Structure formats: structure tokens, C-alpha cells
């Protein structure tokens, strides 16, 4: 009887020991990564076993299920296999300089943007976007892709179609109507870019969209040796209603200086000839040309100066866009005439020219403003600062 009692007690101890290994009670200061390290399991496996994110906040006293060793090994193997590419699954996602939330944001990208994965560190993917921007994005803001995006990134003012029978579409989608079929070798001027699609104008006037994998660049890059005047001419000249003879000299100078910024790298929160963000481009040009210091963020700029109807735009006017249908202002541009505007694009990674007739403009336009040289320089200079006197952070 005594032997049976000892055997039963030993069995109960073994069962209790086995159960204690299967669960873990969260203590103060625990994170999922710390717990995984204590238990000797992979963080990804522990997160998957408990149906939570790798960076989820843990509640003290909560019991975590501990994965079996086989699950841990499998998760470790899968975590070492990076996706070839990812797609951004939310709007206005920050691209950071290093793999930490405290790191400087170097760009902000829209939902649907695709990037090649270069590595992984501390819950971030190191990625390279089509526009050339390299940085770190939180892995939970992405969706894995089986193949790397092979869409050509066009940085020239002209392109050549590289296949026969390519459809020129009415809007940037494979579901859009077809304008015409284009033959291999056809050359077109680049009017705008919408994600992986390019808005083009062909020799006989046909305008539409073709995806980048059906196009090859023609000529030198916009960052190369061509004059900015020649680059701008390829995008069209001013229309009759905003011809040079009807404009003040200051407007002409703003446009001239803006064209000189084409191809300048997009640098978040910067405003110099070496790099600008969208509102920084506006600040840089107006300080340099007019001696006016507009507010630093696009949201503040959108209430500065005189409001202008979208149908009464003249070169030198500033234009403001929302990031989503219900979002506030988060992007700025400068109208240069002929239905075109110049802006620092985070997705393109540089200062580019776009078309006011694009779907983006129609969907996201909020307001246009005119900065008069009579504006108080003292007032404008102070409006970019908070009540504490500290400079506010830049917009997109």
C-alpha cells in the first residue's frame, strides 16, 4: 500500500510538472519576447500558439500556452525564411531609418505600395520600394507577396512600349476600359504615375494608362543632365488662361524655381535644395523667392493666405490634398500651369510633376491657396511654431 501511494504521488508530480511547462503566468514587466527567451521557444511560435501579435501587450496574471518543441522548431525555420516582397496593407505607413519606433521617419507610404524585402530585425522588415527608398517598416503593416514586384520604375520623361498588343487603359487598373491597343516600340510622354501605372500621351494624342512592366525608359533620367526646362516642356506648356503675360513676375519666379527642384530627393521633415518633403518644398520656394515663411505643415499651410477656387488656379498657387476620403490635409503641391503641379512625392522618392486631371487629384483635392507677397513676414514666420515656441513637425 505504501509503495502504491508513493507511485501515485510521483505520477501526480510528473503530471503537474508537465502542465506547468504547458502554460506560463505573465508577470510584471514581461513581454512576449522576454517570455519566449525564458521558456526557450521562438517568439513567433509563442505568439501563434496564443493567437496574439508578437508585440502585443501582455496582461499580468494571464496564462500563456507554451508551444511544443516541434512547433517552435517549425516557427523558427519559417521566421528565418523572409518573404520575397511585401505589400503595405494600411494607409500612411511610416518608413523609418532603423528598426525602432523611435527612429526618424524618412517617408510615408500609401496602402498597396509594394517593396522588395532585404532583411528583418526586431519586428521590422528592411525593404526597398520601387522609387528606390530603402528603410524599415513594421512587419504587421505588411502582407507577404510570393514574387518580388517587377514593375519598371520610370524616371524619364518618355517611355517605349516593350510588347505587342498592350492595352492603353482609361484608368490605372486592369479592370478599366481600353482606349486602344498599342504596338511594340510605340513611344509616349509620361504625364503622371499612379502606383505601378503610368499615365501616357502618344504621338496622335491618345492618353491613358499602362503598367510599368510593359514599358522601358527612353532618354536620360529626370535626375540626369537634361535641362529642367526641357523636362517641363515634355509635360506640356501653359494653357491660354494662365499664359506668362497675365502673371505677376513673382508667380513666374516661383514656377521657375520649382522646376529647378525636379528630381530633388524626398527627405522627410527637410526643406533644402538637397532634399524636401511636400510642405518643405512650399516653404523652401516661398522663402527663397518671396521672402515669405509659410507654416511648416501642410495642414497649417492649407489655411494660410487667400483661398482660391480650383477652377481659378494660376501658376504659383499652392494645392492641398487629404490622405484618405475622410482624412485631413497631409500633402502639399505647387501649381505650375497647363494643368500640372509640382510636389515632393514620398512614394516616388523625389520631386515630380503630376496632372490635375488625374484620379488622385479629383479624389483627394481639399483646397488651393495663394500666398501674396503682402502677407506679414512676422506673422508667417511665427505661424509655423507652437505656443511654446518650438517648431512643429513636418507633414508628409
C-alpha positions as CSV (number, residue, x, y, z in Angstrom):
1,X,0.0,0.0,0.0
2,X,2.8,2.4,0.9
3,X,4.6,1.6,-2.4
4,X,1.3,2.4,-4.3
5,X,0.9,5.7,-2.5
6,X,4.5,6.7,-3.4
7,X,4.0,5.7,-7.0
8,X,0.7,7.7,-7.2
9,X,2.4,10.8,-5.7
10,X,5.2,10.6,-8.1
11,X,2.8,10.3,-11.0
12,X,0.9,13.4,-9.8
13,X,4.2,15.3,-9.6
14,X,5.0,14.4,-13.1
15,X,1.6,15.5,-14.4
16,X,1.8,18.8,-12.5
17,X,5.3,19.3,-13.9
18,X,4.2,18.6,-17.4
19,X,1.2,21.0,-17.0
20,X,3.5,23.8,-15.6
21,X,5.6,23.6,-18.8
22,X,2.5,23.9,-21.0
23,X,1.4,27.2,-19.5
24,X,3.1,30.4,-18.2
25,X,1.7,33.0,-16.0
26,X,2.6,36.5,-17.1
27,X,4.5,38.6,-14.5
28,X,5.0,42.3,-14.2
29,X,7.5,43.6,-16.9
30,X,7.0,40.6,-19.1
31,X,6.9,41.0,-22.9
32,X,6.3,38.2,-25.4
33,X,9.9,38.2,-26.4
34,X,11.2,38.1,-22.8
35,X,8.8,35.2,-22.0
36,X,9.9,33.3,-25.1
37,X,13.5,33.7,-24.1
38,X,12.7,32.4,-20.6
39,X,11.0,29.4,-22.0
40,X,13.5,28.7,-24.7
41,X,10.9,29.0,-27.5
42,X,10.7,31.1,-30.6
43,X,8.7,34.4,-30.1
44,X,6.8,33.7,-33.4
45,X,5.7,30.3,-32.2
46,X,4.6,31.6,-28.8
47,X,2.6,34.4,-30.5
48,X,1.0,31.9,-32.9
49,X,0.1,29.5,-30.1
50,X,-1.8,32.2,-28.2
51,X,-3.3,34.0,-31.3
52,X,-1.7,37.3,-30.5
53,X,0.8,39.7,-32.2
54,X,4.5,39.5,-31.5
55,X,4.4,43.0,-29.9
56,X,1.0,42.6,-28.1
57,X,0.8,44.0,-24.6
58,X,0.6,41.2,-22.0
59,X,-1.7,41.3,-19.0
60,X,-0.2,40.4,-15.6
61,X,-1.7,37.1,-14.4
62,X,-2.7,35.9,-17.8
63,X,-1.8,32.3,-18.6
64,X,0.1,31.8,-21.9
65,X,0.0,28.5,-23.7
66,X,3.6,27.2,-24.4
67,X,4.1,25.7,-27.8
68,X,5.6,22.2,-28.2
69,X,9.2,21.9,-29.2
70,X,8.2,20.7,-32.7
71,X,6.1,23.9,-33.2
72,X,8.9,26.1,-32.0
73,X,11.3,24.5,-34.4
74,X,8.9,24.9,-37.3
75,X,8.2,28.5,-36.4
76,X,12.0,29.2,-36.1
77,X,12.5,27.8,-39.6
78,X,9.6,29.8,-41.1
79,X,10.7,33.0,-39.4
80,X,14.2,32.6,-41.0
81,X,12.6,32.4,-44.4
82,X,11.7,36.0,-45.3
83,X,9.0,36.9,-47.8
84,X,10.5,37.9,-51.2
85,X,8.4,41.1,-51.1
86,X,5.6,42.7,-49.2
87,X,2.6,44.9,-49.9
88,X,1.6,47.8,-47.5
89,X,-1.8,47.0,-46.1
90,X,-2.6,50.3,-44.4
91,X,-2.5,53.9,-45.5
92,X,0.1,56.5,-44.4
93,X,2.6,53.9,-43.0
94,X,6.0,55.3,-41.9
95,X,9.2,54.1,-43.4
96,X,11.9,54.5,-40.7
97,X,15.7,54.9,-40.8
98,X,16.3,52.0,-38.5
99,X,14.3,49.1,-36.9
100,X,12.7,51.0,-34.0
101,X,9.6,53.2,-33.5
102,X,11.9,55.9,-32.1
103,X,13.8,56.1,-35.3
104,X,13.4,59.0,-37.7
105,X,10.7,58.6,-40.4
106,X,12.2,59.0,-43.8
107,X,9.0,58.6,-45.8
108,X,5.3,57.8,-45.5
109,X,3.8,55.3,-48.0
110,X,0.2,54.6,-49.1
111,X,-1.8,51.3,-48.9
112,X,-0.9,49.0,-51.8
113,X,2.7,50.1,-52.2
114,X,5.0,47.2,-52.9
115,X,8.6,46.7,-51.8
116,X,11.3,44.1,-52.0
117,X,12.3,42.6,-48.6
118,X,16.0,43.0,-47.8
119,X,16.0,41.7,-44.2
120,X,14.2,41.5,-40.9
121,X,15.1,43.0,-37.4
122,X,13.1,43.5,-34.2
123,X,9.7,43.3,-35.7
124,X,10.6,45.3,-38.8
125,X,11.3,44.4,-42.4
126,X,14.1,46.2,-44.2
127,X,12.6,47.0,-47.6
128,X,13.3,48.7,-50.9
129,X,10.4,50.5,-52.7
130,X,10.1,50.8,-56.5
131,X,11.1,54.5,-56.2
132,X,14.4,53.5,-54.6
133,X,13.6,54.4,-51.0
134,X,15.2,51.9,-48.5
135,X,14.1,51.8,-44.9
136,X,12.3,49.8,-42.2
137,X,8.6,49.1,-42.0
138,X,6.8,47.2,-39.2
139,X,6.1,43.7,-40.3
140,X,2.4,43.9,-39.1
141,X,1.8,46.7,-41.5
142,X,2.6,44.5,-44.5
143,X,1.2,41.5,-46.3
144,X,3.7,38.9,-47.8
145,X,4.0,38.5,-51.6
146,X,5.1,35.4,-53.4
147,X,7.0,37.2,-56.0
148,X,9.1,40.4,-56.0
149,X,7.4,43.3,-57.9
150,X,9.0,43.5,-61.3
151,X,7.3,46.8,-62.3
152,X,9.7,49.0,-64.1
153,X,10.3,52.3,-62.2
154,X,10.4,55.0,-64.9
155,X,12.3,58.2,-64.1
156,X,12.5,59.5,-67.6
157,X,10.1,61.9,-69.4
158,X,9.4,59.3,-72.2
159,X,8.8,55.6,-72.5
160,X,8.7,52.9,-75.1
161,X,6.2,50.0,-75.1
162,X,8.1,46.7,-74.9
163,X,5.4,44.2,-76.1
164,X,2.8,44.0,-78.9
165,X,-0.9,44.4,-78.2
166,X,-0.6,46.3,-74.9
167,X,-3.8,47.9,-73.8
168,X,-3.9,51.6,-73.1
169,X,-6.5,51.9,-70.3
170,X,-8.8,54.7,-69.2
171,X,-7.7,54.4,-65.6
172,X,-4.9,52.7,-63.7
173,X,-6.5,49.2,-63.4
174,X,-6.7,46.0,-65.4
175,X,-10.5,46.3,-65.0
176,X,-10.6,49.7,-66.7
177,X,-11.9,50.3,-70.2
178,X,-9.4,50.1,-73.1
179,X,-8.6,53.3,-75.0
180,X,-6.7,51.4,-77.7
181,X,-4.2,48.6,-78.3
182,X,-0.6,49.8,-78.6
183,X,2.1,48.1,-80.6
184,X,5.7,47.3,-79.5
185,X,8.1,50.2,-79.9
186,X,5.5,52.9,-79.6
187,X,6.9,56.0,-77.7
188,X,4.9,58.1,-75.3
189,X,5.4,61.1,-73.0
190,X,5.0,60.4,-69.3
191,X,2.3,62.6,-67.7
192,X,1.9,61.1,-64.3
193,X,2.4,58.0,-62.2
194,X,-0.3,56.2,-60.1
195,X,1.4,53.4,-58.1
196,X,2.6,50.9,-60.7
197,X,0.8,52.6,-63.6
198,X,1.9,55.4,-65.8
199,X,-0.3,58.0,-67.5
200,X,0.9,58.5,-71.0
201,X,0.3,60.6,-74.1
202,X,1.1,59.1,-77.5
203,X,2.0,60.9,-80.7
204,X,-1.5,61.1,-82.1
205,X,-3.0,62.4,-78.9
206,X,-4.2,59.2,-77.2
207,X,-4.0,59.4,-73.4
208,X,-4.3,56.6,-71.0
209,X,-2.6,54.2,-68.5
210,X,-0.1,51.4,-69.0
211,X,1.5,49.3,-66.2
212,X,5.3,49.7,-65.8
213,X,6.2,46.1,-66.7
214,X,5.1,46.9,-70.3
215,X,7.3,49.9,-70.5
216,X,11.0,50.8,-70.9
217,X,12.5,54.2,-70.2
218,X,13.7,56.4,-73.1
219,X,16.3,59.1,-72.7
220,X,18.0,60.3,-69.5
221,X,16.6,60.2,-66.0
222,X,14.9,63.3,-64.7
223,X,17.8,63.5,-62.2
224,X,20.3,63.4,-65.1
225,X,21.8,66.0,-67.4
226,X,18.7,67.3,-69.2
227,X,17.7,70.8,-68.5
228,X,14.6,71.3,-66.3
229,X,13.1,73.5,-69.0
230,X,13.2,70.6,-71.4
231,X,11.8,68.2,-68.8
232,X,8.9,70.5,-68.1
233,X,8.2,71.0,-71.8
234,X,7.7,67.3,-72.2
235,X,4.8,67.6,-69.7
236,X,3.1,70.4,-71.8
237,X,3.1,74.2,-71.8
238,X,0.9,76.7,-70.0
239,X,-2.7,76.9,-71.3
240,X,-4.2,80.1,-72.6
241,X,-5.8,81.2,-69.3
242,X,-2.5,81.2,-67.4
243,X,-0.1,82.4,-70.0
244,X,3.0,84.3,-68.9
245,X,1.7,87.7,-70.0
246,X,-1.1,87.6,-67.5
247,X,1.0,86.6,-64.5
248,X,2.9,88.7,-61.9
249,X,6.7,88.3,-62.0
250,X,6.7,86.7,-58.6
251,X,4.5,83.8,-59.9
252,X,6.8,83.2,-62.8
253,X,9.8,83.1,-60.5
254,X,8.1,80.6,-58.2
255,X,7.4,78.3,-61.1
256,X,11.0,78.7,-62.5
257,X,12.5,77.9,-59.1
258,X,10.0,75.0,-58.7
259,X,11.1,73.4,-62.0
260,X,14.7,73.6,-60.8
261,X,13.7,71.3,-57.9
262,X,12.6,68.5,-60.2
263,X,14.3,65.2,-59.2
264,X,15.4,66.5,-55.8
265,X,15.2,63.6,-53.3
266,X,12.2,63.3,-50.9
267,X,13.6,63.8,-47.4
268,X,11.0,63.8,-44.5
269,X,10.9,67.0,-42.5
270,X,13.5,68.7,-44.7
271,X,13.4,71.9,-46.7
272,X,16.6,72.5,-48.7
273,X,18.0,72.1,-52.2
274,X,19.4,68.7,-51.1
275,X,16.1,67.3,-50.0
276,X,12.5,68.3,-49.2
277,X,9.2,66.8,-48.1
278,X,5.9,68.2,-49.6
279,X,5.3,71.1,-47.2
280,X,9.1,71.7,-47.1
281,X,9.1,72.3,-50.8
282,X,6.5,75.0,-50.4
283,X,8.4,76.6,-47.6
284,X,11.7,76.5,-49.4
285,X,10.4,78.1,-52.6
286,X,8.4,80.9,-50.9
287,X,11.3,81.7,-48.6
288,X,13.8,81.8,-51.4
289,X,11.6,83.7,-53.9
290,X,9.2,85.9,-52.0
291,X,10.8,86.1,-48.5
292,X,7.6,84.6,-47.1
293,X,7.8,81.9,-44.5
294,X,4.6,79.8,-44.7
295,X,3.6,77.5,-41.8
296,X,5.7,74.3,-41.8
297,X,3.0,71.6,-42.1
298,X,0.6,71.1,-45.0
299,X,-2.3,71.2,-42.6
300,X,-1.4,74.7,-41.4
301,X,-0.5,75.9,-44.9
302,X,-3.9,75.0,-46.1
303,X,-5.4,77.8,-44.0
304,X,-2.6,80.3,-44.8
305,X,-3.0,83.1,-47.5
306,X,-6.1,83.6,-49.7
307,X,-8.4,80.7,-50.7
308,X,-8.6,80.1,-54.5
309,X,-11.2,78.2,-56.4
310,X,-9.8,75.1,-58.1
311,X,-11.1,76.5,-61.5
312,X,-9.1,79.8,-61.0
313,X,-5.7,78.3,-60.3
314,X,-2.7,80.3,-61.6
315,X,1.0,79.3,-61.5
316,X,2.5,79.7,-58.1
317,X,-0.7,78.8,-56.2
318,X,-0.4,76.0,-53.6
319,X,-2.6,73.0,-53.6
320,X,-3.5,70.7,-50.6
321,X,-4.7,67.1,-50.5
322,X,-6.1,64.7,-48.0
323,X,-4.6,61.3,-47.3
324,X,-7.9,59.4,-47.4
325,X,-11.6,60.2,-48.1
326,X,-12.3,61.2,-44.5
327,X,-8.8,62.2,-43.5
328,X,-7.4,65.7,-43.1
329,X,-4.9,67.6,-45.2
330,X,-1.5,65.8,-45.3
331,X,0.0,66.7,-48.7
332,X,1.0,69.9,-50.5
333,X,1.9,70.9,-54.0
334,X,2.5,74.0,-56.2
335,X,0.5,74.6,-59.4
336,X,2.8,75.4,-62.4
337,X,0.3,75.9,-65.1
338,X,-1.0,73.8,-68.0
339,X,-2.9,71.6,-65.7
340,X,0.3,70.5,-63.9
341,X,1.6,70.7,-60.4
342,X,5.0,70.0,-58.8
343,X,5.3,68.2,-55.5
344,X,7.7,66.1,-53.3
345,X,6.3,62.6,-53.5
346,X,7.2,60.1,-50.8
347,X,6.2,57.1,-52.9
348,X,8.3,58.3,-55.9
349,X,11.1,59.4,-53.6
350,X,11.7,62.7,-55.3
351,X,10.1,65.9,-56.6
352,X,7.9,65.2,-59.6
353,X,5.3,66.7,-61.9
354,X,1.7,65.4,-61.8
355,X,-1.6,66.2,-63.6
356,X,-4.6,68.0,-62.1
357,X,-6.8,65.7,-64.3
358,X,-5.6,62.6,-62.5
359,X,-7.9,60.4,-60.3
360,X,-5.7,61.2,-57.3
361,X,-6.4,65.0,-57.8
362,X,-10.1,64.5,-58.2
363,X,-10.4,62.2,-55.2
364,X,-8.1,64.0,-52.7
365,X,-8.1,67.7,-53.5
366,X,-9.1,69.8,-50.5
367,X,-8.2,73.4,-51.1
368,X,-5.9,75.8,-53.1
369,X,-4.3,78.9,-51.5
370,X,-2.5,82.0,-52.9
371,X,0.4,83.4,-50.9
372,X,0.5,87.2,-51.5
373,X,3.8,89.0,-51.0
374,X,1.9,91.4,-48.8
375,X,1.5,88.7,-46.2
376,X,3.1,89.7,-42.9
377,X,6.5,88.0,-42.7
378,X,6.4,88.2,-38.9
379,X,3.1,86.5,-38.8
380,X,4.0,83.8,-41.3
381,X,7.3,83.1,-39.6
382,X,5.6,82.6,-36.2
383,X,2.7,80.5,-37.5
384,X,5.0,77.5,-38.1
385,X,5.7,77.3,-34.3
386,X,3.6,76.2,-31.4
387,X,2.7,78.4,-28.4
388,X,5.8,77.1,-26.6
389,X,8.0,78.5,-29.4
390,X,9.1,75.0,-30.6
391,X,9.0,74.2,-34.3
392,X,6.2,71.8,-35.3
393,X,7.0,68.6,-37.1
394,X,6.7,68.5,-40.9
395,X,3.9,66.9,-42.8
396,X,4.1,64.2,-45.3
